[in-house]
Amino acid sequence: MTPIAITFLTLALVIIWGGLIGSTIFLSRRPEVEEYPAGGEDSVHERLE
């Protein structure tokens, strides 16, 4: 492999695995949404009637 190919391989691995690790850490610290936006409280039954 050429040095440029190794550089791009390393960069791609850091981006992909770094994103996976970062999202895992974020989800472990905040597993659920604390507050939902307004307007999302109606049920399916209310819309059908």
N, C-alpha and C positions, 0 to 999 in steps of 0.2 A: 504494500500500500504506500501511496505517496504521503508526504507530510501534510498536504492540504486535505487529503481524504481522512486522515487520522484526526486532524483538527475539527473537521465538520462532524465526524462521528462522535467525538467527545462532546462537542457543543450540543448535538442532538440528544445525546444521552443525558446530559445535565439538564436540558430543558424538560424532557419527558419525565425523568425520574424526580427531578426537583419539583415539578408541578404535582406529581403524585404524592410526594412526601409533604409538600406544603398544604395540599388540600386535605390530607389525612390529619395533619396537626390542627388545621382550622376546624374540621368537623369534630375532632375530639374535644376541643375547647368550647365550641358552641354547637351542640348536637341538634337543637331545635330552634325554630324561629321564636323570638320572644314576643313579637307583636306583629300581627298581620295588617296589611293596608286596609283602609276603609272600603266598604262596599262588598266584601266577600262573605257576608254572613247569611245570605238567603239560602234556603234549601231547595231541593229539586221539586218538592211537593208544592211549594208556594208559587213557583213559576208555571206549573202545569195547570193550576186552577184558574 
